[in-house]
Amino acid sequence: MAQRESSAPLRTGPVRTCIGCRKRELAADLLRIVAQSSGTDSIAIVPDPQRRLPGRGAWLHPLSACLSNAERRRSFGRALRVSGKLDISALEHYVENRHEHS
């Protein structure tokens, strides 16, 4: 039997699904997002790049295409199990700035 030869080592780790494009990727390649209550009646959706914020998290490719898909499909409320007015401005700002620096 022939063995497969690979030039690059296979990366392993937890696998998560992007709420924008619904593709499964390693968690290291996705951005964790969480919902935080703000002073008003809206709920802020914030990025959690360190993966340390409390609460239920969801995963998203840090790309503007996946962000707009998730917003269009209303995935944030379902994935984070929150309802009401969602404020994604902090997440939009993070994705825009990350895209400029990469």
C-alpha positions in Angstrom: 0.0 0.0 0.0 1.3 3.4 -0.9 1.5 6.1 1.7 0.3 9.6 1.0 3.1 12.2 1.0 2.1 15.7 2.0 4.4 18.7 1.7 2.4 20.7 4.4 1.6 19.3 7.8 -2.2 18.8 8.4 -3.6 21.4 10.9 -5.9 20.0 13.5 -8.0 21.6 16.2 -11.7 22.5 16.8 -13.8 23.0 13.8 -16.6 25.7 13.7 -19.1 26.9 11.2 -19.1 30.4 9.9 -22.6 32.0 10.3 -22.1 34.0 7.1 -21.1 31.5 4.5 -21.9 28.3 6.5 -18.5 26.8 5.7 -16.7 24.7 8.3 -13.2 25.9 9.2 -10.7 25.5 12.0 -11.7 27.8 14.9 -8.2 29.4 14.6 -9.3 30.8 11.1 -12.6 32.3 12.3 -13.5 35.2 14.5 -15.6 34.6 17.6 -18.4 37.1 18.2 -20.6 37.6 21.3 -23.6 39.7 22.3 -23.3 42.2 25.0 -26.1 44.2 26.6 -25.6 48.0 26.2 -27.2 50.7 28.3 -30.0 51.2 25.7 -32.5 48.6 24.5 -30.1 47.4 21.7 -27.7 44.6 22.0 -24.1 45.1 20.8 -22.5 42.3 18.7 -18.8 42.6 19.4 -15.7 40.8 18.1 -13.9 38.5 20.6 -10.5 37.9 18.9 -9.0 36.6 22.2 -11.9 34.2 22.7 -12.3 35.2 26.3 -15.5 37.2 26.6 -18.3 35.5 28.6 -21.5 34.3 27.0 -22.6 32.4 24.0 -20.4 32.8 21.0 -20.8 32.5 17.3 -18.1 32.2 14.6 -17.6 34.3 11.5 -14.9 34.6 8.8 -13.4 38.1 9.4 -14.4 39.1 5.8 -16.9 41.8 4.8 -18.6 39.2 2.5 -19.4 36.8 5.3 -20.4 39.7 7.5 -22.9 41.0 5.0 -24.2 37.5 4.3 -24.8 37.0 8.1 -26.6 40.3 8.4 -28.7 39.6 5.3 -29.7 36.2 6.6 -30.3 37.5 10.1 -27.9 34.9 11.5 -26.7 36.9 14.5 -29.9 36.7 16.5 -30.3 33.0 15.9 -26.7 32.0 16.5 -26.3 34.0 19.7 -29.9 33.3 20.8 -30.8 37.0 21.4 -33.7 39.0 20.1 -34.3 42.7 19.8 -32.4 45.5 18.0 -28.8 44.3 17.3 -26.0 46.8 16.9 -23.2 45.4 14.7 -21.2 48.6 14.3 -18.3 47.4 16.5 -18.0 44.2 14.4 -18.2 46.1 11.1 -15.4 48.5 12.4 -13.3 45.5 13.4 -13.7 43.7 10.1 -12.9 46.9 8.1 -9.8 47.7 10.1 -8.6 44.1 10.0 -9.0 43.9 6.2 -7.0 47.1 5.7 -4.0 45.7 7.7 -3.9 42.3 6.2 
